[in-house]
């Protein structure tokens, strides 16, 4: 999920958002970026016994939902990456800790990969961590190496000027190149840097790094390469849910989840590439939104039996394994449960679509 999507969800959670804040830019957009976090996702079999974090109401602070980047540990190191080959040549398979990986990808997957910047770090120790927004005009891929973090966000080219104007308030730009592509480096602090690359193929990329000094940053930046679609896809570790893994992963996510009438599991292929947390949030959002729609329909039609089924399904979300697995990593499950409980109690929040991320 991208910053703009999170921004839109925050606005949608307010049933009466003013037109004046429909589009954030500059410092406001930067503020959204700063609330991004990358906690660790660890599977559990029972609801964890732990002190509860402070929660904000689903209608007063969706940013606490944590539907942003999630750090997944144990990922495969990205190494032996090859630059994008000349037309007509196939990319060499990426070597990971599990050895060479090769895979066949559908035309849809390859097309989506071609439409994003496909930048990777060709330097030992860096691990792919977070991926989302794969099939959209905005997206993110994140990497970690010990306590060092690099996040690459891409945005539509027409928003480049607004971002650039904001970054000019951070520091004076310094001209740099990333795999031959020109860009501007901005310094937030002694170990926090951002590089905005010039627009290319309808989008531009901003690399944000922290946890390293300038010399380390420069070495990392020199190792960033643009690769072909197959190499980029092959570099994603098994924990990332790519389109060819969606059917199997969805079956696991939905194993103990009651499905609303008309739920189409085949449509989940539209979700593209996501880390486990993002995938879980998007799948459960479709389920929850489907049950709320059914609750509203049954209420209006006076269908008491259907109303009870929808109510029971929403209440059962407190036992869904996927939400408990996600709950250590972010607050989306808490937002989901709060919304589900309100509906089950007969009070549908006016901003539930924005809160849950309904399509």
N, C-alpha and C positions, 0 to 999 in steps of 0.2 A: 504494500500500500504506500502510495506516495504522499509527500507533504500536502499537495493540493487536495488529494482525496481526504486526508485527515482534516484539513481545513474545511472542506465541503461538509464532512460529517459533523463537525462542530457547529457549523451554521445551520445544518438541517435539524439538529437537535433542538434548536430554538424555533418554536412554531411561528414566530413573528420576526424573522431576521431583517434588519434594515437593508435596503438596497445599497446603501453607502459602503457596506462592508462585504459586498459580494465577492470581491477579488482582493486578496491580500498581496502586498508587494513590499519590497524593501525591508525595513526593520521588522515589520509584522511577520513577513514570511520567514525571516531569520529566526524570530522567536519560536515559530513552529518547529523549525529544524532543531533548535536546542532542546526540545522536549523529547526528541528521539532517544531511545535507550536500547541496549542490547543485553538483556539478562539471559541466563542459562535455562534451557528447557530440559527438565528431567522427568521421564515417565514415572507415574505412580499408579498403584492399583487401588488405593483408597484415598479419600479426601485427606490432605495433609493436616496434621495438628500443628498449627503455628499461629503466632499473633497476627491478627488481621491488620492489613495496611489501612490507613485512613482512606475512606471512599468519598468521592463527590457524587452528588445525585446525577443520574444518567442525563437529566435534562439541563443540568447547570454546569456540567464540565466533562464533555466527552473526551477531552484530551487525556483524561486519566484512564481511558480504556486501554491504552497501551497497544493499539492495533498498528503499532509502527514496527521498527526493525527488531528482530529477536535473534540473539546470538545462539547458535547451535554448536555445541562442543563436539570434539572428536571428528572433525571434518578432514577430508583428504587434502594433503598439501598440493598446491598447484605448482608444477615444475615442468621443465622441458617443453615449454610452450613454443610454438612456432608462429612467426608473423604470417599474415594472411597471404596465401599462395597466389600466384598468377591465375587468371581465369582458366578453367579447364582442369586444374590440378586439385587433388584431394588433400585435405589437411592431414598431417601426420597425427596419429593417436597421441593423446596426452598421457604422460606417465605419471601415475600417482602411487601412493603407498601400497595400493593393491595391484600394481603393475599396469601395463598398457590397457586402456579401455577403448573399445570400439562399440559403436551402436548404430542401428539404422533409425533414421528419424523421418517422420512423415513430412510431406510438403508443407503442411500448415505450421509445424514446429519450426522447420527451417526458415520459412518466410518470416515468422515472428522474430526469430533470432537475428535474421538479416536486418531487421528494422530497428534494432537497438545497437548501441555503440560497440559492444563486445570487447571491452578492455579487460585485461588480466595482468597480474603481476608475475613476471618471469624472474622470480628471485626465491631461493630456498627459504622455507619457514612460513610463508604466507599461506593462509587457509581461507578458502571461500566459506563465508559464514551465512550471509543473508541475501536472499534474492526475492524480489517481488516487483510487480508491474511489468512482467516480462512481455505481455502482449499489448501493452498500452503505450501511449505517447510519453509517459513519464514512468520512471522505474529506478530501482536501486540494486546494486550488488555491493556487498561489503566483504572485507577481508580482515583477518587478525593475524598477528605474529607476536605471541606473548602478550605484553601490555600495550602493543602498538595497534592502532586501528586505522583503516582506510575505508572510506565509503565513497562510492562513485554513484552520483545521482544524475540522471539525464532528464531533460525538460524540452518542450517544444522550442524551436528556434526563435519563434516570435516573442518569447518571454526573456530572451537573452539581455536586451537592453535594460529591463527593469532590475534584473539580478545584478548586472554590472554596476548600475548606479548605486545600488545598496552596498556592494562590496567596496566601492570607492570611498565609502565612509569608514571602512575598516582600516585600510592602509593604502599607501601609494602602490600601484600595480608594478610588478616586475615581470618583464617578458621572459617566458620560458617556452619550451617545446616538449610535447609528450609524443613519443614515437613519430616525430616529424611534424606533428600538428601544433600550430601556435596557440598560446594561451597566456593568461595573466595570473601571477601568483600574488596572493594577499596573505598577510601575516596577522593572525589574531593574537598570538603570544609567542613566546620562545619555543614552544613545542606544539603549536596549533596552526596549521596552514590550510589554505584552500587554493586550488587552481581551477580557473574557469577556462575551458577550451573554447575556441571559436566555433560557431555553429557549423555543422557538417551533416549532410543528408537529412535535413529537416529537424535536427535536434542539436543540443549542446550538452556537454558534460561538465559537472563540477566535481572535482576530487577534494574531499575533506579528510585531513589526516591529523591525528594527535598522538601523543606519547613518544615522539621522536624529535631529536634536535635537527637543525637545518641540514647538516651533513648527511645524516641518515635519511632524511626526507628526500634530499637530492638523489641519493643512490636508489631509493625506492622508485622515485619518479622516472629515473633513467631506465628502470626495468619494466615499466608499464608498456604493454604492447597491444596493438589491435590485431585480433585474430579472426579467422573465418568462422562461420556459424557452427560447423561441426566441432571444431576445436573448442569453442566457447561452451557448447553443450556438454562435451565430453569432460570438461574441467569441473562441472558441477558434481559435488559428492552425492552419494546415494541417499543421504538424508533429505536432499532437496526434492520436492515433488515436481517432477517434469511431466509433460503430458502423457508420455507412455507409462508413467507410474500412477497416474490419477485413479484408474479403475481399482487397482489393488489397494491403494492407500485410502480411497473413499470407502471401500468395503470395511476396512478396519475402523475408520472414524465413525461410520454409521452402524456398527455392529449392535449397539445397544440403544440406538436412537430411533424412536417411532417417527415414521415419515408422514407428512401431511398429504391429503388427497392430491393427486396429480403431480407429485414430486418426480422430477425427471433426473435420474442419476446420470444419464448420458450427457446432459447439459453441463455437467461439471468439467468436461473437457475444455470449456471456454475459460477456465481459470488460469491456464497457462502454466508458468513456473513460479513456485512459491516455497518458502521454507515451511517447516511443519506447523509453526504457530499461525502463520498467515493462511495456510491451507485450512487448518482447523477452524479459524475464525470465519472464513468465507463459506465453508460448507455448513457450519452450524447457523450462520446468518440466514442462509436460504431455507433451512429447516424451520428456524424460529419465525421468520417472516411468513412462511407458508402456513404455519399453525395459527398465527395471529390473524391472517387473512381469513382462514377458515372459521376462527372464533367470531370474527366480525360478521361473516356471512350467516353463520348459524344463529347468532344473536338477532340479526335483522329478520331472519326467516322464522324465528320461533322454533327452531329445530333443537330441542333440548338434548336429545341424544348426541348429536354432533357437537353441541356446545360443551357437553361433559367430556367427550373424547378430546377435544382441543384443550380444554382446561387441564385434564389429567396429563396430556402430553407435555404441556408447558411446565407443569409442576415437576414432572419427571426429569427435567433438565438438570436438577440438582444431583442426579445420579449418573449423568452421562460421563463416561470415562474420559472422553476427549477434553471436556471442559476442565476436569480436575487435573489432567496432564498439563494443560495450558496455564492453569491458575498461578503456578509458581513463576511463570515467565512474564505475565502481564495481567492487566485488569479487565480484559474483554469478558471473561467468564462472569465476573461480578456484575458488569453492565448487563449481560444477557440475563442472569438470574433476577436482577432487580426488575428488568422490563417484563420478564415472563411472570413474575409474581404479581406485578401490578395488573397485568391483563387477566391472569387467573382469578384475581380478586374482583374483577369486574370494572377496572379502571384502565382504559387503553391510553397510554401516554401519547400526546399529540406529536411528539418528536421521535417516536419509536423507530421509524424508518431510518432516520439519520443515526440513531444510537446503535442499531444493530448492523447497519450497512446494507439495508434492503436494496435490491436492484430496482 
